[in-house]
Amino acid sequence: MTAFTDVLFDRDGAIATITLHRAERRNTLTDGMLEAIQRFIGEIEDDSAIRAVVLRGAGKIFCGGFEVGAGPRRVGREPFQAHADLVSSTLWRIWRSRLPFVAGVHGLCVGGGVYLAGICDFLLTTERTRFSMGEIKLGFAPPLFNLFPWLMGLRAAKEFLMTGEPISGPRAVELGLANRAVPEADLADAVMDRARALSRMPDDVVQIVKRSVNARWEQAGIVGGIARDVEGFVENKVHQGPFQVEYRRLAREIGVRAAMERLGIDLGLRDPS
């Protein structure tokens, strides 16, 4: 097993596994974690023994989004642009990989975690999971990596993004964000079963089909559309509105939860018991 501080990487036969391993911080994503994920994908990309990749989160939830209240403070265009470029390059690395990625999402999946799971080729979740892009309630817009109109369609994407209201695992399946919702106790087995089935496919048929399907979306404009949103994301961070400025200040001073409470922000989420 290869280990990074906040991400674990493992290889078991034909299956590689990436585990977000920051449970004490709700598996929130840092730039260092994204860099490590990119390096690991580079290691396994040309390894013919690896045939599928599993993505999962340790602890009670899959991912609480990007880290906001800690780490170096970003000021000005350059650090925000660097962050946006790193996020998008990591997600495109999964999209363009020859390997099929299977995400197993449980508990909560918020913000950046939804991008990370959503870009995977398969997303299996649980009946109790909640997905949220509630960042609009914090003054953050547009989404950094807006793949939702492509996954969900026009009306569902607008409802998901413009209201900031969470959706359940079964609802995520109905909208096209997830493939299947299973009982929580069955998720790990269901994810591994899917990954093993993909790894057993003959020759290069899985990667050929992945590239074929993805090419249709690329021809329809997904790459250019997301590039425009990356640019808009950076502009939003450089020219922050007063609500976002105050939220970011409070998040650094008293923590994310306390900041939301003080500002009266309710994302409709509670950590699973």
Buried (B, 14 or more C-beta within 10 A) or exposed (E): EBEBEBBBBBBEEBBBBBBBBBEEBBBBBBBBBBBBBBEBBEBBBEEEEBBBBBBBBBBBBBBBBBBBBEEEEBEEEEBBBEBBEBBBEBBBBBBEBBBBBBBBBBBBBBBBBBBBBBBBBBBBBBBBBBBBBBBBBBBBBBBBBBBBBBBBEEEBBEBBBEBBBBBBBBBBBBBBBBBBBBEBEEBBEBBBEBBBEBBEBEEEEBBEEBBEEBEEBEEEEBEEBBEEBBEBBBEBBBEBEEBBEBBBEBBBEEBBEEBBEEBEBEBEBEEBE
